[in-house]
Amino acid sequence: MTLAYRDTREFIPVDADKGLDRRTGKMVQADTDAPAGYTKLPKCKFCANYQEEATNIGICGASTMSPKFMAYGDMTAVTCEMYAD
C-alpha cells in the first residue's frame, strides 16, 4: 500500500499542505506519496473499528458509549487503546 506523507510517522506537519520529512529534512507536500519503507501512522481510517459514514467521517465501532462517538478518518490514534490494525 502506498502511503501519503501525511499518513506516515516520518512526516512533521508545518501547515495543512506541507511538512518536513524526518529522514531527509526536506520540505514535502503532505498529499504526495511517501517513499517505500516509511511507517504507517495509526489513524482512525486505518483502524478495523472505524465505520465510515461519509467521506472521512465515521464512528468508532469499539466505543462503549451510547451513542458511539464520531471519528474523523485523519484523526491520529497513537494513544488509542481501542486501535486495531
C-alpha positions in Angstrom: 0.0 0.0 0.0 1.3 3.4 -0.9 1.0 6.0 1.8 0.8 9.7 1.6 3.4 11.6 3.6 0.6 12.8 6.0 -0.1 9.2 6.9 3.4 8.3 8.0 5.4 8.7 11.2 8.2 10.3 9.3 6.1 13.4 8.4 6.3 16.6 10.5 3.4 18.9 9.6 4.2 22.6 9.1 0.7 23.6 7.9 -2.3 21.9 6.2 -0.4 21.4 2.9 3.2 20.7 3.6 5.7 19.5 6.2 9.2 18.1 6.8 10.4 14.7 6.0 12.1 13.5 9.2 14.6 11.3 7.3 15.8 13.8 4.8 14.9 17.2 6.4 13.4 18.4 3.2 10.0 20.2 2.8 7.4 17.9 1.2 3.8 18.1 0.1 1.5 16.3 2.6 -0.5 14.5 -0.1 2.4 13.2 -2.2 3.4 9.6 -1.9 6.0 8.8 0.7 8.9 6.5 -0.2 8.6 2.8 0.4 9.5 1.7 3.9 8.0 4.7 5.7 6.0 3.7 8.8 2.2 3.9 8.8 0.9 6.4 11.4 -2.0 4.9 13.4 -5.1 6.9 12.3 -8.8 6.1 12.6 -9.2 5.5 8.9 -6.7 2.5 9.2 -8.4 1.1 12.3 -10.6 -2.1 12.0 -13.1 -0.5 14.3 -13.7 2.6 12.2 -17.0 2.7 10.4 -17.1 5.4 7.7 -20.4 7.0 7.2 -19.4 9.9 4.9 -16.2 10.9 3.3 -13.6 10.9 6.0 -16.2 11.0 8.8 -17.5 8.0 10.7 -17.9 6.4 14.1 -15.7 4.3 16.3 -17.2 0.9 16.4 -15.2 0.0 19.6 -16.7 2.8 21.6 -18.6 1.7 24.7 -20.5 5.0 24.8 -24.1 5.2 23.6 -24.4 6.6 21.0 -20.9 5.7 19.7 -18.6 8.7 19.3 -17.9 10.4 15.9 -14.4 10.0 14.5 -12.6 11.7 11.6 -10.6 9.4 9.4 -7.5 11.5 9.6 -7.6 11.7 13.5 -4.4 10.2 14.9 -4.8 7.1 17.1 -1.3 6.8 18.5 -2.6 6.7 22.1 -6.0 5.0 21.4 -6.3 1.8 23.4 -9.1 0.6 21.1 -7.0 0.9 17.9 -6.9 -2.4 15.9 -4.7 -2.8 12.8 
